[in-house]
Amino acid sequence: AGQMGIAGPHGINLRDKPSRDAHNIGLVRAGSTVLLDGEAQNNYLPVKAKRSDFMEPVALTELPPEPGVGPETGQLGWVLHRYLDIRDRLAVVSRYGVNLRSKPDPEGSNVGLVKSSATVRIVGQTEGDYLPIMANLDDVLNLASPLPTIQEPVPLPPGSGPIVPPPAPLHDTTPGWVHKSNITGQGDSGLIGPEGATLRNAPQRNGEKVGFVPAGAVVILAGNPIGEYQPVRVDDDLLRPPAAGGSEPPILGQAKIGLHASADPDIPNEEFEEFRLLRPGIIKVLSFHSPQDLSRLNAQHKDVDWILRAFLDFGGRNISPAQFYNDTISDVQRALEILPRDRVVIELHNEPNIKAEGLFSSWQNGTEFNRWWLDLLKRYRDTLPGLRFAYPGLSPGTMVSGLKQDHIQFIEASREAVEAADGLAIHTYWSHVYPMSRALDVIDDYISRFRSTPIWVTEASNNKGQNTPTQKALEYLRFWRELQDRPVVRGVTYFVASASNPAFNDEVWVGNGIATIVGRR
């Protein structure tokens, strides 16, 4: 007794009795310190854990202590009940705290923040997703002054029954490891990708198979990744017997070959024929493309993956994350109504290390962009949960004074943003004076820096005019085959199908017969 312990990489299920069949109180987060409170029984140790170390939800077996608040010592307000652990007419606030509002509406004035683990009294009937509560003034942070007018709740009916049904018993979960390529994380939860995932007992490819997690399942992210693998806990009701094969990417890759759609808002008819001849496995589109053009592309190519770039012309302006979000989200949502969401990766912005795309006007360097992009990513994830987002492709190469920053320095300064993303977009080019091997070196350098991060090459080309279209087509096939030796690379979309800007003339496919040659692969 009195000794301390550390929760392992999958956290620990805390139960009210020393038995697998006992009530599951909740999951204590991996790495949390607990107090050992007695001798082991049936392979179970009695422990005490901090309420703030639990991952939500928590199903307490006893009522929390009465807060003892009244009109003079408490603050009335409305809170979202999903952030409360409700027991009869008392509740405990989740580890994130909860905003106290003046009325049962997200537009209600913010009265303050009720702090994590505070006990509050429920003082009226629910309205929608909101409950009226009385919180101890000492538990309310940043109390508004002056206080807004608080909407009075409808009184509770006589009796002491629960206001809402108590939470259902928590599902039992099985710990294990899944390959990072098969899961998209958001907060404490992860979404299993379209191929499902093999659950293993160790963070390695030859780890014993514990079971198979089906596509679309939501799992608990139990701790920090180790190498290629993420520790998770899987609801026992979802876990299936192990599959015969594995769900990890093969040692040799399966990078798909594809094309960047028009650099202009309208996709010409000739371009649809170019895509038909190419037989792509992946297509990149821009959020400003029309619904009609996107619908036509999607109808012709049902089984492809998609890169959707959130497009905004900066034009030398200082664009905040909020403005970028507000100016692009409707176009992105419109595209997602047409494209298969489970096959879409959203590339959030483009080449932020050059002046034309926000450098020197919206951020001065990679460090500032890191903060800018993390803010933008949160806004998008709050609106589009479960979608995958890629850190944008940088303009490759060294610094050009007043125009561009070195892509390696820039991405290292924004490493946190890359690691928060679901993948990394890369742009790379070659020509008669800069061989393809150097363009592949750019990719290999990225891989060495972000070894387990999925990569999409969202722009690549021979961007000079000295080679014939036939020579370029053969180079594109060779480049694609080179990518198969780089298994974290998921695909390449060559730049560009069509463009009215004469600066892109040497890269345009339409009218040059490139798709005919590449499509014969």
Stockholm file with secondary structure:
# STOCKHOLM 1.0

chainA/1-521         AGQMGIAGPHGINLRDKPSRDAHNIGLVRAGSTVLLDGEAQNNYLPVKAKRSDFMEPVALTELPPEPGVGPETGQLGWVLHRYLDIRDRLAVVSRYGVNLRSKPDPEGSNVGLVKSSATVRIVGQTEGDYLPIMANLDDVLNLASPLPTIQEPVPLPPGSGPIVPPPAPLHDTTPGWVHKSNITGQGDSGLIGPEGATLRNAPQRNGEKVGFVPAGAVVILAGNPIGEYQPVRVDDDLLRPPAAGGSEPPILGQAKIGLHASADPDIPNEEFEEFRLLRPGIIKVLSFHSPQDLSRLNAQHKDVDWILRAFLDFGGRNISPAQFYNDTISDVQRALEILPRDRVVIELHNEPNIKAEGLFSSWQNGTEFNRWWLDLLKRYRDTLPGLRFAYPGLSPGTMVSGLKQDHIQFIEASREAVEAADGLAIHTYWSHVYPMSRALDVIDDYISRFRSTPIWVTEASNNKGQNTPTQKALEYLRFWRELQDRPVVRGVTYFVASASNPAFNDEVWVGNGIATIVGRR
#=GR chainA/1-521 SS CCCEEECCTTCEEEESSSSTTSCEEEEECTTCEEEECSCCBTTBCCEECCGGGEESCCCCSSCCCCCCCCTTTEEEEEEEGGGEEEETTEEEECTTCEEEESSSSTTSCEEEEECTTCEEEECSCCBTTEEEEEEEGGGEESCCSSCCCCCCCCCCCSSCCCSSCCCCCCCCEEEEEEEGGGEEEETTEEEECTTCEEEESSSSTTSCEEEEECTTCEEEECSCCBTTEEEEEEETTTCBCCCSSCCSCCSSCCCEEEEECCSSSSCCHHHHHHHHHHCCSEEEEETTSCHHHHHHHHHHCTTCEEEEEECCCCTTCCCCHHHHHHHHHHHHHHHHTTSCGGGEEEEESSCTTBGGGTBTTTBSSHHHHHHHHHHHHHHHHHHSTTCEEEECCCCCSSCBTTTBCCHHHHHHHTHHHHHHSSEEEEEEEECSSSCHHHHHHHHHHHHHHSTTSCEEEEEEEECSSSSCHHHHHHHHHHHHHHHTTCTTEEEEEESCSCCSSGGGGGGCCTTTTHHHHHTTC
#=GC SS_cons         CCCEEECCTTCEEEESSSSTTSCEEEEECTTCEEEECSCCBTTBCCEECCGGGEESCCCCSSCCCCCCCCTTTEEEEEEEGGGEEEETTEEEECTTCEEEESSSSTTSCEEEEECTTCEEEECSCCBTTEEEEEEEGGGEESCCSSCCCCCCCCCCCSSCCCSSCCCCCCCCEEEEEEEGGGEEEETTEEEECTTCEEEESSSSTTSCEEEEECTTCEEEECSCCBTTEEEEEEETTTCBCCCSSCCSCCSSCCCEEEEECCSSSSCCHHHHHHHHHHCCSEEEEETTSCHHHHHHHHHHCTTCEEEEEECCCCTTCCCCHHHHHHHHHHHHHHHHTTSCGGGEEEEESSCTTBGGGTBTTTBSSHHHHHHHHHHHHHHHHHHSTTCEEEECCCCCSSCBTTTBCCHHHHHHHTHHHHHHSSEEEEEEEECSSSCHHHHHHHHHHHHHHSTTSCEEEEEEEECSSSSCHHHHHHHHHHHHHHHTTCTTEEEEEESCSCCSSGGGGGGCCTTTTHHHHHTTC
//
